[in-house]
Amino acid sequence: MLAVGWAKLLLLLLCLGATKSFATEELLLWHGYRGAERQALERLLDDYNRSQVDVRVRALAVPYGGYADKLSAALPRGQGPDLFIFAHDRIGGWGRAGPTIAPIGEVAAPEVLQRFPEKLLGAMRYRGHLYGLPFNFKSTALIYNRALIAQPPVGSDEMIALARAHTDRKRGRFGLAYSYTEPFFHGALMNAFGPGPFDGNNRLALDSEANIRSLQLLADWARGDAVLPEEPNSTLVSELFNQGRAAMVISGPWMLGEIAPQIDYGVATLPLISESGRPLAPWVAVEGLFMSPWSRHRAASYRVMEFLTRRSAAETMAISGGQLPANLSAFEHPQLAANRAAVAFRSQLDSAVPIPNLPEMTLLWAPLENVLKKVVKGAAQPAAELQRLQRKLERDIAALEASRQQDAERGPPVWLQGAVPLLLLAVVTAVILRRRRIAESWRRNRTAYLYVLPAMLGMLLLVFFPLLYGLLLSFTDTTLLNENSPLASRWLGLDNYVGILGDWNLWYGEGAERSINFDNFYWTLLVTVCWTVSNVIISVGLALLLALALHRPIFGRTGFRLLLILPWAIPNYITALVWKGMFHPQFGVINQALQIFGIAPVAWFDSVGASFFTGLVTNLWLSIPFMMVVILGGLQSIPRELYEAARVEGAGRWFQFRSITLPLLKPVLVPATILSVVWTFNMFNVIYLVSDGAPAGANDILITRAFRIGFEKYQYAYAAAYSMVILALLFCYALWQTRVSRALEVAR
Amino acid sequence: MASIEFKQVVKRYGDSPPTVPGLDLHIRDGELMVLVGPSGCGKSTTLRMIAGLESVTSGELWIGDRLANQLPPKDRDVAMVFQNYALYPHMTVFENLAFGLRVRRQPQSLIKSRVEMAAESLGLGDLLARKPGQLSGGQCQRVALGRAMVRDPQVFLFDEPLSNLDAELRVQMRGNIGRLHRELATTSVYVTHDQVEAMTLGSRIAILNGGELMQVGTPMALYGDPDNVFVAGFMGAPPMNIVTVQNRGSGLKNSLVDLQRDGVEGLAGELLLGLRPEKLCHAAAAPAHWPRIRAAIEMVETLGAEMLVHLSVGGVQGDERMIARLPGLQLLTPGDSLELAFDPDAVYLFDAASHRRIRESRPVAVAEPC
């Protein structure tokens, strides 16, 4: 009887356990939210979890900086979340690259899709497949200072007239401010004149009449009407607006949180283009809820997507999270209906255009920004420049497409297929042949090997593996579009290297329009060599002068030393950004100082020389402290008696410097110079953050160029080959340098 | 060649008390003057003032017939040998030797012949292509000497040049320097803290203490006729025994010594009595009228031919101590009592307060053996 009782109890417990384990099946949701948005989302998910018995959603906030890369790395390999929230512009790339996001057209019920306007749903479609449910949207609109602008303008002419009335360049006041050299913002003009960068068949049409006219209009605003500040960025725009020095700005809902409390602002839809009567049509970025094709709980995932796009959820995300929900019915909520800014952004959606989600679009941002910068400065004609960009991008797109088409046909050459097993065999044979010596060495130096082991593993993992992977990658044609296909199918051989080293297109254009092709490897190499040589010579020279000055017992020596070492203590990207700010043509302290002395301000980033100079100054600022400390150390190690002996012998200062200081500093100067050459050669931060290779990539060095090829053109393999070429150059330099140092060593 | 003269020369760093409070010293043309004294006595500073490496705060410094106070080092025509040799490590021996001539833009042929001559006389002929890092200490020192020689300057300055060498090399180098000075007869100033070096090298010795000149004279004059307790104690190894004695009018007495003496009636009640260690001998072998000393043997340093016997009265913690230099090869045991005697004419008297010598009418027996 007792046994039966126990059995029943056991059965009951088992049943409970089963129920429990069934309920703990969980869905993982990734998002990039912080602050109020995150809280609102988590609250919704808590509500959802409470209402469910069989499923639980766990949210993971991924830092925004690496979010896209993390998704791209995890999803194709069957890892990562069941569902995630991300902007729609990557859909095309992911859709083409392989199993990254799951189409949901078959599971999405029509009544659910009815929640969203067709425009936002369209953003979620690629090549006829629906990949996600729209969650929220962001576009730009006109934000104006009500103290200066009584009534927002209706037409563009009216807007510019108003802007002109509020512009006083001398006092740093502008009628209109926005990041007009960023393609995302210029989209409003492009879309107002025509279909944007792609034609109706999704073919690139940058040099269309409409796009040329949009650029001309922008150039008129910037140079003709001169109502816009130079070299704008989002920080500058919000600063001008907060100081009451910009009457109107074009920006998105993200700026509202940054507006100073004393500014009474209004939000309005962007005006109509006066000549055509068509509205300025800003690009809208749509965040969607997407599903992993690997999720084992796809039905459950879809239910979560459906839940999060319900009106009640949309209201929560809008009211508590500050989002503009894609389920537009939420705007009927009294609290939202009363929010004038939200209503204005909602109205802007009517004319806004979703950013094309074609993979080609990702290639467009960086080069189009360069074109915009050139055109607004009058350095290029819109038509010619857009035609050139069109040809360039066509080539880049063709390279991407080619990589994909060749997938099936390619494979590594026969010799390579045979080479790998042969290599393995050779290694194994070598180990077997030398097994006695290896065993002997292991026995004798076991402790030493054990000590070295962690470092060896670290090196293997962090240095040799990436290096080998990079080397392999450089023999393929891996791009954004085929990175998930097997390595063998991407095999290309030496073509990338031939492409880099055999690129003798040093010029483009003909006759008067002929100019240097800044994308060419040899130009970049020349810039890199000039950059390295000038930096090293000047920094070593100046550091030597400073060290000599500070070596003497002058007044306040400790203070000076501290001051001069200080730049070293600040992270170099911060220093770089500070210098970039100081070189700003309109608001930078350098031009303002020049003007005090009656010198005309310099457009620092417009010419190759001036732009090179900005990088040079910044890098010198960064590198001199190190050099100076090293040289000071060297100076201090020279015995004082040598100078005394020389003085007694009758040597003057210069003779002492030449025959004692310099030769005895050599053991310090040589390694410091070697290091400096390598660091400067690969000084990514300064170039990328200060001049950003301006103008038009003319000042890019090899390492920034490699980055652009990899992460702006998405030609990963070509970038890997570029990196290998850089490595080879530095390797040759190191070999040469070692020989020189050894010669010096012998001479000592 | 030139003489050097210090007239009331003061050297002061900042607000601190002067390192050299007022030096009057004449260094004759062609002599080798040794500046000797304990560390921090200002001897190196004095030398560096001659070289022009330190400025003169006040007073006058004459080199030859030129007032050198403001003269830069290169115009003084002096050569200096440094304690740490100060050889240029990146230059060969030849280049080191030629440095001064190159600075003065001498013709190549002259440089070559002068360097080779100097190298030859110092035995550096085979080392000309080497760098200082490949030389021994003695070789480095010879290169440093050669570097001073090649220019044929008016004055040689030596700043403790032998202190980094081992004892054997030091003796050898001392000989070298002495020979060079005799051959070249260049005015030389030699700084050392080693009184043996001073005694063996110097034409004259200037003893400095605390920046002040204690006494100048030939080695034997300083040894035999010291002006004060410091000089008496500094010259000679082991130093002169100095003991405090009570003046009884008719004689001098303390726990160790009891000396009948005429002519001390007018002197202070307490005096310092100086007696060289070699002037103490076994009582058995001494004349009967020599005063006796009975003391305990505290320690015996056996040097072979002779021994240094440390004596004390009243056991190990005795009040008065003395050192006696006795013939070697005797069996003396610490703790044993020993009776010694000394020549009353070999005694020096000093004022206990000023430490100055009290010169008596009788001569001091310096030369007579015990």
Interface residues (C-beta under 8 A of the other chain):
Chain A: P639 E641 L642 E644 A645 A646 R647 V648 E649 G650 A651 G652 F655 S659 I660 P663 L664 K666 R748
Chain B: A51 G52 L53 P72 P73 K74 R76 V78 A79 M80 F82 Q83 N84 A86 Y88 P89 H90 M91 F99 G100 V103 R104 K131 G133 R147 R151 L157
